[in-house]
Amino acid sequence: MKTKDPHTVGIRELKQRLSYYLGIAQRGRPLSITRRGHAILTISTPRQWAVDPELDARLEELEREGFLTRGSGGPIGLHPRITLRGKPISETVLEDRR
């Protein structure tokens, strides 16, 4: 293991020992993910970030002012399927490869 702090881990180490580090986060210790020595992400359990009343009050205020909309937790960014006339693109790709 390359990292000195067990709650800070590089991407490569995280990929190699994902279950171990997720266990640390699940036990209530925030886990900082680094890329080239710079923190890029923090993993924590929901109870660690959801119980901050000041943050929740500020988010409600921003929502009332119209600066944000809280999501429902469902999927986002789904677009209708695009349909094209003519032969399928897969056939065109196969022809181009020949």
C-alpha positions in Angstrom: 0.0 0.0 0.0 1.5 3.3 -1.1 -0.6 5.8 0.9 0.4 6.7 4.5 -3.1 7.8 5.6 -5.5 4.9 5.4 -8.3 7.4 4.7 -6.6 8.9 1.6 -6.0 6.8 -1.4 -4.9 7.1 -5.0 -7.0 5.9 -7.9 -4.8 2.9 -8.7 -4.7 1.7 -5.1 -8.5 2.2 -4.9 -9.1 0.1 -8.0 -6.9 -2.7 -6.6 -8.5 -2.8 -3.1 -12.0 -1.3 -3.7 -13.8 -3.5 -1.2 -11.4 -2.7 1.6 -11.7 1.1 1.1 -15.5 1.0 0.7 -15.5 -0.8 4.0 -13.6 2.0 5.6 -16.1 4.5 4.2 -19.1 2.3 5.2 -17.8 2.3 8.8 -18.2 6.0 8.9 -14.7 7.3 7.9 -14.7 9.7 4.9 -12.4 8.5 2.2 -10.5 11.0 0.1 -9.6 9.9 -3.4 -6.5 11.5 -5.0 -5.1 11.8 -8.5 -1.4 12.6 -8.7 -1.5 13.7 -5.1 -4.4 16.1 -5.3 -7.8 15.3 -3.8 -10.5 14.9 -6.4 -13.3 13.1 -4.6 -14.5 12.2 -1.1 -16.6 9.1 -0.4 -18.8 9.1 2.7 -21.9 7.5 4.0 -25.2 9.4 3.5 -25.6 10.1 7.2 -22.3 12.0 7.1 -23.5 14.6 4.7 -27.3 14.5 5.1 -27.5 15.7 8.7 -26.0 19.2 8.4 -29.0 21.5 9.2 -27.1 24.6 8.0 -26.5 23.0 4.6 -30.1 21.8 4.3 -31.4 25.3 5.2 -29.2 26.9 2.6 -30.3 24.4 -0.1 -33.9 25.1 0.8 -33.2 28.9 0.4 -31.6 28.4 -3.0 -34.5 26.2 -4.1 -37.0 28.9 -3.0 -35.0 31.5 -5.0 -35.1 29.4 -8.1 -31.3 28.7 -8.3 -31.6 24.9 -7.9 -34.1 22.1 -8.1 -33.7 19.1 -5.9 -33.9 15.9 -7.8 -36.1 12.9 -7.1 -33.2 10.5 -7.3 -34.4 9.1 -10.6 -32.4 8.9 -13.8 -31.5 12.1 -15.6 -30.4 12.9 -19.1 -32.4 10.3 -20.9 -33.2 11.3 -24.4 -35.7 9.8 -26.9 -34.2 7.3 -29.3 -33.0 8.7 -32.6 -34.4 7.0 -35.7 -32.8 7.5 -39.1 -34.1 6.6 -42.6 -32.2 4.3 -44.8 -30.0 1.3 -44.0 -28.7 0.8 -40.5 -25.5 2.4 -39.5 -24.0 -1.0 -38.6 -24.3 -2.0 -42.3 -22.5 1.2 -43.4 -19.7 0.5 -40.9 -19.3 -3.1 -42.2 -19.2 -1.9 -45.8 -16.6 0.8 -44.9 -14.4 -1.9 -43.2 -14.4 -4.0 -46.4 
